[in-house]
């Protein structure tokens, strides 16, 4: 049985508006989201208040609900509380994941594709995904269907594949083995993609009558050999639109297009270091 949290009731956090919840003992457990609601009733002794709070940890989806009751005339002397702990949901089966993809995948990818060239919300990468799933969830509910789950922080659902470029072995073929598909969410904790491209074809020779232009600083190596492009990112989210071999094509916001929705591709073979 999970142990109850220290609610630190002597601090009277529950009397504040809004209440100072979650309490430190809860936030110390890990990243979480929370909600609360008030109720009160009056009788000849005064006003009795009830605060109902809930906190969900975004890494496990475990939930703790807290009821706090007190008399308004003496909060510290009359306060009572109880806690209810709800364990994390069971991991989905392969069939559950396939059903979820068939129900949501194409619509998630289509929603993102329709947003290309625009700015969604505040222009952050996470906002694109959160807004897409909120909008689709509303559509599914209006049609009497089970909606997709809304992201909790940077947890977008069940993780089907985790990659670490520093781990031994190759990443080749892992996308296929994990059955990564369009509509899945790519969450990058920290990554560096090192892309080496062939040198451009030589330019037309300069006519003898015209003086040869001086090379721009830093371009000499580009003329003589391949060009290197480096993409570094941390805490970046994107919606997968296509998977081909080890290449993930994505629709992302605030990536290649600052504060806008655009297209990009990431090749796992070019991931020099990082975690996905």
Buried (B, 14 or more C-beta within 10 A) or exposed (E): EEEBBEBEBEEBBBBEEEBEBBBEEBBEBEEBBBEBEEEEEEEEEEEBBBBBBBBBBBBBBBBBBBEBBBBBEEBEEBBEBEBEEEEEEEEBEEEEBBEBBEBBBEBBBBBBBEBBEEBBEEBBBBBBBBBBBBEBBEBBEEEEEEBBBEBBBBBBBEEBBEBEBEEEEEBEEBBEEBBBBBBBBBBBBBBBBEBEEEEEEEEEEEEEEEEEEEEEEEEEEBEEEEBEEEBEBEEBBBBBBBBEEBBBBBBBBBBEBEEBBBBBBBBBEBBBEBBB
